[in-house]
Amino acid sequence: MIKLEEKEKKVLLALIEGIPLVETPFAEIGKKIGITEEEVINCIKKLKEKKVIRRLGATLRHNKTGYTANAMVAWYVPEEKVEKIGFELAKYPFITHCYIRKTLPEWKYNLYTMVHGKTEEELQKIIREISKKFQIEEYEILPTLKEVVRKHAVYQL
């Protein structure tokens, strides 16, 4: 288990809440938790070194940007190709998640992608093009029925 200093815990919780959209976001976080901007930046560096966080980035709410057709696609890819194809698919801008998972006797799919399109037709076209390009003939489309979003995360560190 990774040991975190109190300052690191406060910074991590502030980052989980979201980086403020201001000119000096780390100064703003520091003001909120009672430390300097430099201390916030140093804590972030330590959290990265400890591999508690990998990177900082924005989360795009695709449905609010016009991408209303979404589906998880479960692909069956031969084991010797799954990692290579997974890395290739992860590069596409219309794929937000790409995971390799173990299979089950009754479920052979081993690669999962979250695919987004502006329309249902565009989504289906993207999936067909992926299938053709990577020669993946066996897949299941699991359309999004409803997005369930947590309003505020509560963590105990």
C-alpha positions as CSV (number, residue, x, y, z in Angstrom):
1,M,0.0,0.0,0.0
2,I,1.3,3.5,-0.9
3,K,1.7,5.9,2.0
4,L,0.4,9.4,1.2
5,E,1.3,12.6,3.1
6,E,-1.7,14.7,4.3
7,K,-0.9,17.4,1.7
8,E,-0.9,14.7,-1.0
9,K,-4.3,13.4,0.1
10,K,-5.7,17.0,0.1
11,V,-4.4,17.6,-3.4
12,L,-5.6,14.3,-4.7
13,L,-9.1,14.9,-3.3
14,A,-9.1,18.4,-4.9
15,L,-8.0,16.9,-8.3
16,I,-10.8,14.3,-8.1
17,E,-13.3,17.1,-7.6
18,G,-12.0,18.7,-10.8
19,I,-9.4,21.2,-11.9
20,P,-10.9,24.7,-11.9
21,L,-11.2,26.4,-15.2
22,V,-9.2,29.5,-14.3
23,E,-5.9,31.0,-15.4
24,T,-4.0,29.5,-12.4
25,P,-5.8,26.3,-11.4
26,F,-3.1,25.0,-9.1
27,A,-3.0,28.3,-7.2
28,E,-6.8,28.1,-6.9
29,I,-6.5,24.5,-5.5
30,G,-3.8,25.6,-3.1
31,K,-5.9,28.5,-1.9
32,K,-8.8,26.1,-1.3
33,I,-6.8,23.6,0.7
34,G,-4.4,26.0,2.4
35,I,-1.1,25.5,0.6
36,T,0.8,27.3,-2.1
37,E,0.6,26.8,-5.9
38,E,4.2,25.4,-5.8
39,E,3.3,22.9,-3.1
40,V,0.3,21.7,-5.2
41,I,2.5,21.2,-8.2
42,N,5.1,19.3,-6.1
43,C,2.4,17.1,-4.6
44,I,1.2,16.3,-8.1
45,K,4.8,15.4,-9.1
46,K,5.1,13.1,-6.1
47,L,1.7,11.5,-6.8
48,K,2.9,10.8,-10.4
49,E,6.3,9.4,-9.1
50,K,4.4,7.1,-6.6
51,K,2.2,6.1,-9.6
52,V,-1.0,7.1,-7.7
53,I,-1.9,9.2,-10.7
54,R,-0.8,8.6,-14.3
55,R,-1.8,11.9,-15.9
56,L,-4.1,14.9,-15.6
57,G,-6.7,15.4,-18.3
58,A,-10.2,16.5,-19.3
59,T,-13.1,14.1,-19.3
60,L,-15.2,14.8,-22.4
61,R,-19.0,14.4,-21.9
62,H,-19.5,13.1,-25.5
63,N,-23.3,13.3,-25.3
64,K,-23.1,17.0,-24.7
65,T,-20.9,17.6,-27.7
66,G,-23.2,16.0,-30.3
67,Y,-22.1,12.4,-30.0
68,T,-25.4,10.8,-29.1
69,A,-25.0,7.3,-30.6
70,N,-22.8,5.2,-28.3
71,A,-22.1,1.5,-27.9
72,M,-19.7,-0.8,-26.2
73,V,-18.4,-3.2,-28.8
74,A,-17.1,-6.6,-27.7
75,W,-14.7,-8.0,-30.3
76,Y,-13.3,-11.5,-30.7
77,V,-9.7,-11.0,-31.8
78,P,-7.2,-13.9,-32.0
79,E,-5.0,-13.8,-28.9
80,E,-1.8,-13.2,-30.9
81,K,-3.3,-10.0,-32.5
82,V,-5.4,-8.6,-29.6
83,E,-2.8,-6.3,-28.1
84,K,-1.6,-4.9,-31.4
85,I,-5.2,-4.2,-32.6
86,G,-6.2,-2.8,-29.2
87,F,-3.4,-0.3,-29.3
88,E,-4.4,0.7,-32.9
89,L,-8.1,1.1,-32.0
90,A,-7.2,3.2,-28.9
91,K,-5.7,5.8,-31.2
92,Y,-9.1,6.6,-32.9
93,P,-10.8,9.8,-31.7
94,F,-14.2,8.2,-31.7
95,I,-13.1,5.4,-29.3
96,T,-12.8,6.6,-25.7
97,H,-12.1,3.3,-24.0
98,C,-10.3,0.2,-25.1
99,Y,-9.8,-2.8,-22.9
100,I,-8.5,-6.3,-23.2
101,R,-10.4,-8.7,-21.0
102,K,-10.3,-12.4,-20.3
103,T,-12.9,-14.6,-22.0
104,L,-15.4,-17.1,-20.6
105,P,-16.5,-20.4,-22.0
106,E,-19.9,-18.8,-22.9
107,W,-18.4,-15.4,-23.9
108,K,-15.4,-15.5,-26.3
109,Y,-15.0,-11.7,-26.8
110,N,-11.6,-10.4,-25.5
111,L,-11.4,-6.8,-26.8
112,Y,-13.8,-4.0,-25.7
113,T,-14.2,-0.6,-27.2
114,M,-16.5,2.3,-26.4
115,V,-17.4,3.8,-29.8
116,H,-19.1,7.1,-30.3
117,G,-21.0,8.6,-33.3
118,K,-23.1,11.6,-34.0
119,T,-25.9,9.4,-35.3
120,E,-26.8,5.8,-35.2
121,E,-26.0,5.4,-38.9
122,E,-22.5,6.9,-38.3
123,L,-21.9,4.6,-35.3
124,Q,-22.9,1.5,-37.4
125,K,-20.6,2.7,-40.2
126,I,-17.7,3.1,-37.9
127,I,-18.1,-0.4,-36.5
128,R,-18.4,-1.9,-39.9
129,E,-15.2,-0.1,-41.0
130,I,-13.3,-1.3,-38.0
131,S,-14.5,-4.8,-38.7
132,K,-13.4,-4.6,-42.3
133,K,-10.0,-2.9,-41.7
134,F,-8.9,-5.2,-38.9
135,Q,-10.6,-8.3,-40.3
136,I,-12.7,-8.9,-37.2
137,E,-15.8,-10.7,-38.2
138,E,-17.1,-11.7,-34.7
139,Y,-18.4,-8.9,-32.5
140,E,-21.3,-7.9,-30.4
141,I,-22.7,-4.4,-30.3
142,L,-24.0,-3.4,-26.8
143,P,-25.8,-0.1,-27.3
144,T,-25.8,2.5,-24.5
145,L,-29.3,2.6,-23.0
146,K,-28.6,5.3,-20.4
147,E,-25.5,6.9,-19.0
148,V,-25.3,6.8,-15.3
149,V,-23.1,9.5,-13.9
150,R,-22.0,10.0,-10.3
151,K,-22.5,13.7,-9.4
152,H,-19.8,13.9,-6.8
153,A,-17.2,11.4,-5.8
154,V,-16.6,10.8,-2.1
155,Y,-13.4,9.1,-1.2
156,Q,-11.7,8.3,2.1
157,L,-8.0,8.4,1.8
